Amino acid sequence: LRPSLSGTQIKRYRPWSCDQLILYTNSLTEITRFPNAAKYLKSHKDMNTCKEVQQGKHSYWRLHRPRDPEIFSSPKFVGLTTSKTIEVIYDEHKSAFVTDAMYVFRVLPEYNPWACMAILQSRVFLFLYHVANQGESRVIPQVKASKLETLPFPTIASTNPKMNTLAQFAKSMLELNKKLAGIKNPDEKTRI
């Protein structure tokens, strides 16, 4: 069992937590070592429609295409693929595993991750993303990390005071949204 989060947790500058668990199995998993998980997965065996399972290419209890667990190690960003906007969370310490409806990426060490979050979620960056991908007509909108990577991004070092200021603004937005979630008084909500 690995800590995970649902897609509803991924919102701009919103607090998040690991709200679910994932049974993360691969070809090396000794399922007999986990009898409760094995029993649960066996009870849902008939629901598995994977052609490779039906052809006997891999076990019904194994993930179809498991990713290297190392990519889920913190620190990293997690974004929701099925979204019209770029919304990411920064997983600084929790090493949350995510589903294929989400993308995961890291920034280079010389970048301040909080400043990067502010840039990624800005209206300007979203505008660039839409312009760069306007030829795609999809019924369900998708944001992909591979397409974010190709966009122009400031190369200002994290030691630059402007990046530190931007990082502080991003952290402040997160803190204000935490406060806002617990307030019921409309006047106080407006003030925040």
Residue, then its C-alpha position, 0 to 999 in steps of 0.5 A: l500500500r502506498p500513500s496517494l491523493s485523489g485528483t480533487q486534491i490538486k487545486r491552485y494554492r490549496p492545501w492537500s493531503c494523501d487521502q487514499l492508498i494505492l495497491y502498487t504491484n509489479s512483476l517482482t511483487e510476491i503477492t502471497r506475502f500480502p494475503n489481504a491485498a491478494k484476497y481483495l484483488k482476487s475478489h475483483k479479478d473478473m472486473n479486469t478487462c486487460k487483454e494482456v491479462q486475458q492472454g496470460k502475459h501478466s498476472y491479474w493482480r499486477l499493475h498494467r504498466p507500473r512506473d519506477p517507484e523512484i519517480f514518486s519520491s519527493p520533492k516533486f510536482v504533481g499535476l492533473t492531466t484532465s484539466k483546462t488549466i495548469e494546476v499543480i501541487y508541490d509534494e515536498h515530503k510525502s512521496a505520494f504515488v499517483t495514478d495515470a490521470m496525473y503527471v509528475f515532474r521535478v525542477l532542476p536544483e538551481y530553481n526555487p520550486w515555490a517560484c516555479m509553482a507561481i510561474l506555472q500557475s500564472r495566467v501568462f504561462l497558461f496563455l503560452y500553453h494554450v497558444a503553443n497547443q492551440g492546434e489540438s482539438r480534444v474533447i477532453p482537455q489535457v495538460k501534459a508535462s512533456k508540453l509544459e517542458t517546451l515552453p519558455f521559462p525564466t532562467i533566473a537563479s533561485t538566489n535572485p531576490k525576485m525569485n525569493t519574493l515570488a516564492q514567498f508570494a506562492k507560500s503566502m497564497l497557500e497559507l491564505n487558502k488554508k485559513l480561508a478553508g476554515i472561515k465561515n464569516p463572509d466578511e472575514k473571507t472577503r478580507i482574506 
